[in-house]
Amino acid sequence: MNEKRGFHHGDLKNEIIKQGLKIIAKKGFKAVELKDIAKACGVSTPSIYRHFNNKDSLMESLLFNVAEIFYDFLATGVDSDLSGDPKENLVYMGLRFVKFSQEYPRYFEFLFYSGFERHLNLGADIQLKHCHEKNSFELFKQEVIKYLNGCGIKNNYNLHIINLWAYISGLAGIVDSLDVVDKDKILAEYISNMVQTYTLGITHTDNRGDSI
């Protein structure tokens, strides 16, 4: 196959990622094939291997790019002012999380349900492995910590963070099956009530452990 375009420096790599993202957004991560990306780029399939060692390497790069998209979506509209209401911020971020799963269902599936999904490292300083500076979990974690601090919880955050992340990601996964009127309003109530219930549990801890 003759290369139809002239690519210089990182242009071809960027185009490969761009076309890969298009395929995922339209058909899902399982539909990604190197030959289809090469055709869309107007190059031969072997040209892809100049930039990616194998398909897994490309998929990991695509995952990082989708993770950045998710991060930017999650961060949009969040009040970073420390004087803001941490509960309102947390509820709003939860709504953005759920909304992402509705607006970008294929990206959401790739991030949370694919074989290339990111993994949580449940260490002393909980974090997501294989992520760079735009780490959506880190962003969420900091909002939870601000909320917990406002509730008088100053340490032992891990279990609380995981529980909140699991609840909201689970809600995002089933949101399309919810047959309700004013879904956005109902979702906000779900998340707010859950956070309120969670508050009642954590305010009775003695801060000596991660119990709730």
Stockholm file with secondary structure:
# STOCKHOLM 1.0

chainA/1-212         MNEKRGFHHGDLKNEIIKQGLKIIAKKGFKAVELKDIAKACGVSTPSIYRHFNNKDSLMESLLFNVAEIFYDFLATGVDSDLSGDPKENLVYMGLRFVKFSQEYPRYFEFLFYSGFERHLNLGADIQLKHCHEKNSFELFKQEVIKYLNGCGIKNNYNLHIINLWAYISGLAGIVDSLDVVDKDKILAEYISNMVQTYTLGITHTDNRGDSI
#=GR chainA/1-212 SS CCCCSCCCTTHHHHHHHHHHHHHHHHHCGGGCCHHHHHHHHTSCHHHHTTTCSSHHHHHHHHHHHHHHHHHHHHHTTCCCCTTSCHHHHHHHHHHHHHHHHHHCHHHHHHHHHSTTCCCEECSSSCEETTCCSCCHHHHHHHHHHHHHHHTTCCSCCHHHHHHHHHHHHHHHHHGGGCCCSSHHHHHHHHHHHHHHHHHHHHTTSCSSSSCC
#=GC SS_cons         CCCCSCCCTTHHHHHHHHHHHHHHHHHCGGGCCHHHHHHHHTSCHHHHTTTCSSHHHHHHHHHHHHHHHHHHHHHTTCCCCTTSCHHHHHHHHHHHHHHHHHHCHHHHHHHHHSTTCCCEECSSSCEETTCCSCCHHHHHHHHHHHHHHHTTCCSCCHHHHHHHHHHHHHHHHHGGGCCCSSHHHHHHHHHHHHHHHHHHHHTTSCSSSSCC
//
